[in-house]
Amino acid sequence: MRHYFYKERRQTLPKGLPVILSWTIGIPAAIITSRIGIDYGLGRDIEWLSYVPLFLGTAAAGLVFAGPLHYAVHHLKKNE
């Protein structure tokens, strides 16, 4: 039984979370995919383990720098 003061809320993502997730997962995945495509096109050996540090480094940079910075700039432009 629900209390009559209970108000249903929609579960939504915070506004900055999709931006940060795209910079943390989407952009590094695109960089890795293009890097693998370039290496394949040049005829180099593709070892999946060698791409892990590049993915983790770009994901960390996206999480720490690019995502929050992009969100802050977007938020400032929106308030002007």
C-alpha positions, 0 to 999 in steps of 0.5 A, spaced: 500 500 500 502 506 498 502 512 502 498 518 499 504 523 499 508 518 495 510 521 488 512 517 483 518 519 480 521 517 473 528 515 473 532 519 468 540 520 467 543 526 470 544 531 464 552 530 465 552 523 465 551 521 457 556 526 455 561 523 460 560 516 458 560 518 451 567 521 452 569 515 456 567 509 452 564 512 445 570 516 443 576 511 446 572 506 442 572 510 436 579 511 436 581 504 437 577 502 432 580 507 427 587 505 430 586 497 428 583 499 421 590 503 420 594 497 422 590 492 418 591 497 412 598 497 413 599 490 414 601 490 421 600 484 426 594 486 430 595 484 437 589 485 441 593 486 448 597 492 445 591 496 444 588 495 451 593 501 454 591 506 449 584 504 450 584 505 458 589 511 457 584 515 452 578 512 457 581 515 463 583 522 459 575 522 457 573 521 464 578 526 468 578 531 463 574 531 457 567 529 459 567 534 465 570 540 461 565 539 455 559 538 460 561 545 464 562 549 457 555 546 455 552 548 462 556 555 461 553 556 454 546 554 456 546 559 462 548 565 458 
